[in-house]
Amino acid sequence: MGVRDELTNSRLPAGEPARLDLSHAEADEVNGLLDRLTGTYDSAASPGFLRDAPLYGHELPLRLRRFLTGMRSSESAGAWVVSGLPVDDAAIGPTPEIWTTQPDPSSTVREEMWLVVCSTLLGDVFAWATQQRGALIHDISPVRGHERSQLGSGSSGLLWWHTEEAFHPLKCDYLALFCLRNPDRVATTVASITDVVLDKEVLRALFEPQFVIRPDDSHLSKPQGGPARSDMDYELLGKAQDRIERMNTRPTRVPVLSGDPSSPYLSIDPFYMDVANHDPRAQAALDAISAAIDARLRDVILVPGEILFIDNLRAVHGRRPFGARFDGTDRWLKRVNVTRDLRKSRAARTTCESRIIY
């Protein structure tokens, strides 16, 4: 039995992300909008900008709006790329040594606003209190000492393909990665469930809650740096860290697949998951889907100015190994999480307007 859909409005080979390249006229239109935004707001994470960002999303070129909303509604592609907005390599400054050390955070405000405004056509951006200390927009760059870790800050070790925050019931619907710098052409790996073929018995086993997925290391590590927190923030962060620890020590059994069996949603992270009670049928099913995803994994080499959007319920992603130089010229991405329904996390946020999940 196949798990396969046709990519609508696209003739790309199976596994290749759909893409839209802005025309020169469209890029000029976007740059005009960004000139206004950077002249009005100080930061892409400011409450005023986040409140107004969806309004500015409606001012993006019609062809781009149609493309992004079409990807959202059709669920026909696991990943897609938007290209055509140049990045000034000198202006953005050096690649930070760690996410807290960008010398001049204002140097990438323009690019961050572009990323957030595009993302509003898919849903609401949000952050995790237990990840990069609640930062809404993450810096993804190699960190010395993390070379072989299963983190976005790794480099020489393979970052295994996975669903983002597969362990968490409030995981993002979409992940957006904006490339600022990638001189070594480091590949992001992507595979969509639409391209995976599984037999009927394997599908049936993967829909059963016979699997456990534990938190990844980015949530288990102690927070470093970042803005000052209030007493309430520290109290909620403590509770969030306790919750993450419970998920690690007493994980809930979950299925790998859910939704419509003919076009399922996916939640998988082999590096951090196990089969409950060592069930041989469930293990065989997990091995089968892992092998099928391996066979369909594709390299996406982002260049500066490109945004890769990943449907986190329909695709997995990872990263190929590379040799980091730690000299300010390494690969540098900006990342945001996007949810189609911010309300579902209301009990885990301090106010209805907050974007930080504790």
C-alpha positions in Angstrom: 0.0 0.0 0.0 1.5 3.3 -1.0 1.6 6.6 1.0 2.0 8.9 -2.0 0.3 12.1 -3.3 0.9 14.1 -6.4 2.6 17.5 -6.0 -0.1 19.9 -7.2 1.0 22.7 -9.5 4.4 21.2 -9.8 6.3 18.8 -12.0 9.3 18.4 -9.8 10.8 14.9 -9.4 9.7 13.0 -6.3 11.5 14.3 -3.2 12.4 17.7 -4.7 11.0 20.7 -2.8 8.6 22.9 -4.6 10.0 26.4 -5.1 9.2 29.9 -6.0 11.8 32.4 -7.2 10.9 36.0 -6.9 11.1 38.1 -10.0 13.2 41.3 -10.0 9.9 43.3 -9.8 8.7 41.1 -6.9 12.0 41.5 -5.1 11.8 45.2 -5.4 8.3 45.1 -4.0 9.5 43.1 -1.0 12.5 45.4 -0.4 10.2 48.4 -0.4 8.0 46.7 2.3 11.1 45.8 4.3 12.3 49.4 4.1 9.1 50.5 5.8 9.2 47.7 8.4 12.8 48.4 9.5 12.0 52.1 9.7 9.0 51.4 12.0 10.0 48.5 14.3 13.3 47.9 16.2 13.1 44.1 16.2 11.4 41.1 14.5 10.6 39.8 18.0 9.0 43.1 19.3 5.3 42.8 20.4 4.3 45.5 18.0 5.9 43.9 15.0 4.5 40.5 15.9 1.0 42.0 16.2 1.2 43.6 12.8 3.2 41.1 10.9 0.1 39.2 9.6 -1.2 42.4 8.1 2.1 43.0 6.2 1.9 39.4 5.0 -1.1 40.5 2.9 1.2 43.1 1.2 3.6 40.5 -0.1 3.4 39.9 -3.9 0.3 38.0 -4.9 2.2 35.2 -6.5 4.1 34.5 -3.3 0.9 34.7 -1.2 -0.8 32.2 -3.5 2.2 29.9 -3.4 2.5 29.8 0.4 -1.2 29.6 1.2 -1.4 26.9 -1.5 1.2 24.8 0.2 -0.6 25.3 3.5 -4.0 24.2 2.2 -3.1 21.4 -0.2 -0.5 19.6 2.0 0.9 18.5 -1.3 4.6 19.0 -0.5 6.7 18.2 2.5 9.1 21.1 1.8 9.3 24.2 -0.4 11.7 27.0 -1.0 11.3 30.7 -1.5 14.2 32.4 -3.2 15.1 35.8 -4.6 15.9 38.2 -1.8 19.7 39.0 -1.8 21.7 39.0 1.4 24.5 41.5 1.9 27.2 39.2 3.3 29.3 42.2 4.7 26.3 43.9 6.3 25.1 40.9 8.3 28.4 40.6 10.1 30.3 37.5 11.2 28.6 34.1 11.9 28.1 34.1 15.7 30.2 31.7 17.8 27.0 30.8 19.7 23.5 32.1 19.5 24.0 34.7 22.3 27.1 36.3 20.6 25.8 38.0 17.4 27.9 41.2 17.6 25.2 43.4 16.3 21.7 41.9 16.5 20.3 44.8 14.4 22.5 43.6 11.4 19.9 40.9 10.5 16.7 42.6 11.5 15.7 43.0 7.8 16.2 39.3 7.1 14.4 38.2 10.3 11.4 40.4 9.5 11.2 38.9 6.0 11.3 35.4 7.5 8.5 36.2 10.0 6.2 38.0 7.6 6.4 35.1 5.1 5.7 32.6 7.9 2.5 34.5 8.9 0.9 33.1 5.7 1.3 29.7 7.3 0.4 30.4 10.9 1.8 32.0 14.1 5.4 32.0 15.0 6.3 30.8 18.6 9.2 29.9 20.8 10.1 27.4 23.5 11.1 28.6 26.9 13.5 25.7 27.2 15.2 26.3 23.9 17.7 29.2 23.3 16.1 30.8 26.4 12.8 31.6 24.8 14.3 33.3 21.6 11.6 33.6 18.9 14.1 33.6 16.1 16.9 31.1 16.5 20.5 31.3 15.2 21.7 28.1 13.7 25.5 28.0 13.4 28.3 25.7 14.4 29.4 25.9 18.0 32.9 24.8 19.2 32.5 21.7 21.4 29.2 20.7 19.8 30.8 19.3 16.6 29.3 15.7 17.0 26.2 16.6 18.9 22.6 16.0 17.7 22.0 19.8 17.7 21.6 22.5 15.1 24.9 23.8 16.5 26.7 20.6 15.5 28.9 20.3 12.4 31.2 17.3 11.8 28.6 14.8 13.0 25.6 13.9 10.9 22.4 15.5 12.2 20.0 12.6 11.9 16.7 13.3 10.1 13.8 13.8 12.5 10.5 15.5 13.1 11.1 18.8 15.0 10.2 18.4 18.6 8.7 15.0 17.8 8.4 14.3 21.5 6.1 17.2 22.2 2.3 17.4 21.6 2.6 21.2 20.9 5.4 20.7 18.2 5.3 23.1 15.3 3.3 22.6 12.1 6.0 24.2 10.0 9.7 24.9 10.4 11.2 27.8 8.5 14.9 28.1 7.8 16.4 31.3 6.2 19.9 31.0 4.8 22.2 33.9 5.6 25.5 32.2 4.7 26.5 28.8 3.4 29.9 29.0 1.7 30.6 25.3 2.0 27.2 24.3 0.4 26.2 22.3 3.5 23.1 20.3 2.7 19.9 20.2 4.7 18.4 16.8 4.2 14.6 16.4 3.7 12.2 13.5 3.0 8.4 13.7 2.7 6.0 11.0 3.8 4.2 11.6 0.4 7.2 9.8 -1.2 7.4 6.9 1.1 5.9 3.5 0.2 4.9 1.1 3.0 3.0 -2.1 3.0 -0.4 -2.5 4.7 0.8 -4.3 7.8 3.6 -1.8 8.5 1.2 1.1 8.2 -1.2 -0.6 10.6 1.6 -1.1 13.2 2.8 2.5 12.9 -0.7 3.9 13.7 -0.6 2.1 17.0 0.7 3.9 20.2 3.7 1.5 20.7 6.5 4.0 20.5 8.2 6.5 22.9 10.0 9.6 21.9 12.2 11.5 24.4 13.2 15.2 24.4 16.2 16.1 22.3 19.3 17.6 23.8 18.4 21.2 22.9 15.7 21.1 25.6 17.6 19.2 28.2 20.6 21.5 28.3 20.7 24.3 30.8 19.9 27.8 29.4 22.8 30.2 28.9 22.8 33.9 28.4 19.9 35.7 26.9 17.6 38.5 28.3 16.8 38.9 32.0 13.8 37.0 33.3 11.2 37.9 35.9 10.4 35.8 38.9 7.3 34.4 37.2 9.4 33.5 34.2 11.8 31.6 36.3 8.9 29.8 38.1 7.3 28.8 34.8 10.7 27.9 33.3 11.3 25.6 36.3 7.9 23.9 35.7 8.7 23.6 32.0 12.1 22.0 32.7 10.4 19.6 35.1 7.9 18.7 32.4 10.7 18.1 29.9 12.4 15.8 32.5 9.2 13.8 33.0 8.9 13.4 29.2 12.5 12.1 29.3 12.1 9.7 32.2 8.4 8.6 31.8 7.6 9.2 28.1 4.0 8.6 26.9 3.4 5.9 24.3 2.6 7.5 20.9 2.1 6.3 17.3 4.5 7.2 14.5 1.6 7.9 12.0 -1.7 9.6 12.6 -4.6 11.1 10.6 -5.7 9.6 7.3 -4.0 6.3 6.5 -3.9 7.2 2.8 -2.2 10.6 3.5 -0.8 10.4 7.1 0.9 12.8 9.4 4.3 11.8 10.8 6.1 12.1 14.1 9.5 10.3 14.3 13.0 10.9 15.7 14.9 7.6 15.6 17.9 9.0 17.6 15.6 9.7 20.6 13.0 7.0 20.3 12.4 3.4 21.3 9.7 0.7 21.0 7.5 0.2 24.0 8.1 -3.2 25.7 10.5 -4.1 22.9 7.6 -5.2 20.8 9.0 -7.0 17.7 6.2 -6.1 15.4 6.5 -2.4 16.3 10.3 -2.6 15.9 10.0 -4.1 12.5 7.6 -1.4 11.5 9.9 1.3 12.8 12.8 -0.3 10.9 10.8 -0.4 7.7 9.7 3.3 7.7 13.3 4.3 8.7 14.7 2.4 5.7 12.0 3.9 3.4 12.8 7.4 4.6 16.5 6.9 4.2 15.9 5.8 0.6 13.9 9.0 -0.1 16.2 11.5 1.7 17.2 14.4 -0.5 19.8 17.1 -0.2 18.7 20.7 -0.2 21.6 23.1 -0.5 20.4 26.5 0.5 22.1 29.7 -0.8 21.9 33.1 0.9 18.5 34.6 0.6 16.6 31.3 0.4 13.9 30.2 2.9 13.2 26.5 3.3 9.8 25.7 4.7 9.3 22.2 6.1 5.8 20.8 6.9 6.7 19.2 10.2 3.8 16.8 10.1 4.6 15.6 6.6 8.4 15.6 6.3 11.6 15.0 8.3 14.8 17.0 8.0 18.4 16.7 9.1 21.9 18.0 8.0 25.0 16.5 6.3 28.3 16.7 8.2 30.7 19.6 7.5 34.0 21.0 8.8 33.4 24.2 10.7 36.2 26.8 10.8 34.8 28.9 13.7 36.2 32.1 12.0 33.0 34.0 11.4 32.4 32.6 7.9 30.6 29.4 8.7 27.1 28.4 7.7 24.4 30.6 9.4 20.7 30.1 9.3 17.8 31.8 11.1 15.0 29.5 12.2 11.4 30.0 13.4 8.7 27.6 14.5 5.2 28.1 13.1 1.9 26.7 14.4 -1.5 26.7 12.7 -3.3 27.1 16.0 -1.6 29.1 18.8 -4.6 28.6 21.0 -3.9 24.9 21.6 -0.9 26.0 23.7 -2.7 28.6 25.8 -2.3 26.6 29.0 1.5 26.7 28.5 1.8 30.4 27.8 1.6 33.3 30.3 -0.9 35.4 28.3 -3.0 34.9 25.1 -0.5 37.3 23.4 2.6 35.6 24.5 4.5 33.5 21.9 6.6 31.6 24.4 5.6 28.0 25.4 6.6 27.0 28.9 
